[in-house]
Amino acid sequence: MRLLPPGRSLARRLVPFLLIFIAMNAASAQPVLDFADPATAQRFRVINDGVMGGVSTSRLVRTDDALRFEGEVSLENSGGFASFRGPAQLPDGATALLLTVRGDGQRYKLTLKLDDSNATAQYQASFVAPRDWTTIRFATGDFSASFRGRQVSAPPLALGEVRAIGVLISDRQAGPFQIELREVRTE
């Protein structure tokens, strides 16, 4: 029994399908957020503990290839956090985030929100900012829901529902900090 016409190898028949598969994967390899792009960086804003009387300071600085978040966390006036956040549209079916980052070795939290309100819970996953550029993978199970620093009950995280993404430094880490983000991708 002959499965292929004479002169047609299986490899030659699969080439068109392989080319389509490669093209689809190349498209999904594009960053969801490219912080080297000035337009991306401009959509993010700082949110510090001043919203509750604290005096921590921070700012966002765009570099040639990243977005730098820097400042100083103060525990005065019952404060103790600095953060930034901006819009994000993650693809349906994504199962993980890949964050390319470098920093000062301190502990941060990647934050995800299903809206851009300060009055709703956010999903957080902790990480230590490595000194050299590193890509850190966050699966949906790495995130837990919290509201104003306290764990809350919430449905499991679906990355396709995320509308805002940010970074937070807290947990009584007083003093200067600096972290740079290059991009966010999905799996």
Phi and psi in degrees as a GROMACS rama.xvg file:
@    title "Ramachandran Plot"
@    xaxis  label "Phi"
@    yaxis  label "Psi"
@TYPE xy
-102.652  123.522  ARG-2
-89.8304  -26.8821  LEU-3
-120.363  147.376  LEU-4
-60.4991  153.843  PRO-5
-56.3693  138.24  PRO-6
82.0028  1.52562  GLY-7
-112.682  111.619  ARG-8
-85.3758  160.242  SER-9
-60.8281  -41.0363  LEU-10
-60.0053  -42.3758  ALA-11
-65.9864  -32.3264  ARG-12
-75.0836  -27.4842  ARG-13
-85.2501  -15.7983  LEU-14
-52.4178  -49.31  VAL-15
-59.1602  -39.2583  PRO-16
-68.4141  -38.5585  PHE-17
-64.1364  -40.8078  LEU-18
-63.0977  -41.3198  LEU-19
-63.9351  -44.2127  ILE-20
-60.5251  -44.6671  PHE-21
-62.906  -42.7192  ILE-22
-63.7124  -40.6651  ALA-23
-65.3003  -42.1249  MET-24
-69.7335  -34.1129  ASN-25
-64.0904  -39.3659  ALA-26
-65.3327  -40.8374  ALA-27
-75.3673  -12.7308  SER-28
-78.5588  -6.19376  ALA-29
-69.1268  144.18  GLN-30
-63.7163  142.441  PRO-31
-72.3502  -38.512  VAL-32
-132.236  122.624  LEU-33
-112.496  100.799  ASP-34
-73.0802  -9.00538  PHE-35
-75.7378  -17.5016  ALA-36
-79.9891  119.324  ASP-37
-56.3572  -35.0407  PRO-38
-64.5794  -37.538  ALA-39
-65.7959  -49.1644  THR-40
-59.6604  -35.9342  ALA-41
-68.5095  -18.4171  GLN-42
-83.7485  -4.23207  ARG-43
-100.42  149.433  PHE-44
-136.285  153.554  ARG-45
-84.4997  139.679  VAL-46
-134.406  108.368  ILE-47
-109.481  178.595  ASN-48
-69.4315  -2.52612  ASP-49
-58.566  -23.4748  GLY-50
-64.3758  -14.2356  VAL-51
-129.599  21.2973  MET-52
98.7099  -4.93203  GLY-53
-73.1592  173.611  GLY-54
-127.556  19.1958  VAL-55
-63.6071  150.476  SER-56
-126.728  149.488  THR-57
-161.076  165.425  SER-58
-153.841  161.374  ARG-59
-108.032  132.295  LEU-60
-128.748  123.478  VAL-61
-84.0423  128.261  ARG-62
-103.442  -175.195  THR-63
-60.7171  -35.1055  ASP-64
-130.81  15.3666  ASP-65
-162.879  175.795  ALA-66
-115.134  121.108  LEU-67
-98.8603  130.843  ARG-68
-111.941  117.897  PHE-69
-140.837  157.859  GLU-70
163.957  -154.339  GLY-71
-142.964  127.671  GLU-72
-90.3704  130.545  VAL-73
-118.226  141.858  SER-74
-94.226  0.216135  LEU-75
-64.4454  152.418  GLU-76
56.174  34.6244  ASN-77
62.3409  27.5502  SER-78
-89.1854  -158.598  GLY-79
138.479  23.3788  GLY-80
-149.137  155.006  PHE-81
-139.995  144.707  ALA-82
-155.038  168.351  SER-83
-142.314  156.243  PHE-84
-153.957  153.142  ARG-85
-160.412  173.18  GLY-86
-69.8969  147.804  PRO-87
-149.459  140.306  ALA-88
-123.905  105.424  GLN-89
-96.2043  146.57  LEU-90
-70.1859  144.192  PRO-91
-59.9043  142.662  ASP-92
87.5371  -6.61381  GLY-93
-64.5813  140.495  ALA-94
-115.294  -11.2684  THR-95
-157.386  156.744  ALA-96
-110.786  143.363  LEU-97
-118.333  112.965  LEU-98
-107.108  121.074  LEU-99
-96.1239  120.022  THR-100
-149.761  156.044  VAL-101
-147.781  157.888  ARG-102
-169.57  -146.655  GLY-103
-106.432  9.26931  ASP-104
84.3378  3.40143  GLY-105
-88.1897  166.885  GLN-106
-88.1659  131.127  ARG-107
-126.688  172.79  TYR-108
-128.691  131.386  LYS-109
-83.3093  126.628  LEU-110
-114.305  140.429  THR-111
-129.167  137.228  LEU-112
-127.076  149.286  LYS-113
-87.6532  -5.22243  LEU-114
-151.889  -176.684  ASP-115
-110.983  30.2895  ASP-116
-91.2003  147.954  SER-117
-83.544  -6.40892  ASN-118
-100.142  12.4101  ALA-119
-126.969  163.267  THR-120
-66.3052  159.565  ALA-121
-130.903  157.166  GLN-122
-99.1789  133.973  TYR-123
-129.155  144.936  GLN-124
-135.459  127.318  ALA-125
-81.5882  149.713  SER-126
-156.612  158.165  PHE-127
-100.728  129.183  VAL-128
-75.5625  112.187  ALA-129
-70.4048  156.196  PRO-130
-73.4537  -28.5893  ARG-131
-108.965  156.626  ASP-132
-54.24  125.843  TRP-133
-143.767  145.31  THR-134
-101.49  121.103  THR-135
-105.86  133.149  ILE-136
-98.3319  131.009  ARG-137
-120.104  112.366  PHE-138
-82.0905  160.197  ALA-139
-58.5077  -33.0466  THR-140
-69.1435  -12.2379  GLY-141
-77.5138  -14.4946  ASP-142
-95.9452  141.855  PHE-143
-127.762  149.554  SER-144
-82.879  140.578  ALA-145
-147.681  158.9  SER-146
-138.69  118.378  PHE-147
52.0274  44.6411  ARG-148
85.7797  -0.899357  GLY-149
-116.406  140.667  ARG-150
-62.8822  137.714  GLN-151
-132.921  161.084  VAL-152
-81.4697  134.448  SER-153
-155.078  158.827  ALA-154
-63.2277  159.317  PRO-155
-57.4163  146.125  PRO-156
-71.642  130.495  LEU-157
-116.115  112.647  ALA-158
-58.7296  -30.2831  LEU-159
-65.5604  -15.261  GLY-160
-92.963  -6.8747  GLU-161
-67.7715  135.599  VAL-162
-121.723  -10.5299  ARG-163
-148.368  146.755  ALA-164
-136.706  148.317  ILE-165
-162.679  -175.481  GLY-166
-133.765  141.291  VAL-167
-131.472  138.763  LEU-168
-119.956  129.948  ILE-169
-156.775  -141.048  SER-170
58.1112  41.0513  ASP-171
60.7489  33.0906  ARG-172
-93.3651  76.3241  GLN-173
-72.3888  145.698  ALA-174
118.943  -176.195  GLY-175
-70.7097  153.263  PRO-176
-147.027  158.233  PHE-177
-158.988  129.426  GLN-178
-142.479  143.921  ILE-179
-122.099  138.811  GLU-180
-118.378  131.762  LEU-181
-98.3154  -46.4141  ARG-182
-164.519  163.229  GLU-183
-125.905  130.035  VAL-184
-123.722  168.788  ARG-185
-123.842  159.41  THR-186
